[in-house]
């Protein structure tokens, strides 16, 4: 666990092919690539960068980092 005032700052990395490059509607939810849940932003960013670079030839493929800790504790102002 990464220690940030004793709180876990979980981040989800996932991606998939988009319907349109101007939106965030996925072509097929069954084909989403759930990369994983990471204990801090830096680790999540490394995973995101790796997946994004590996899919650079597919213009419709996008990967995202979701700050799960913000969903779990909306009052928090952590990064």
Secondary structure, DSSP 4 states (H G I P E B T S, - for coil): ---BTTB---EEEEEEEBSSTTS--BS-GGG-EEEEEESSHHHHHHHHHHHHHHTTT-TTEEEEEEEHHHHH-TT----
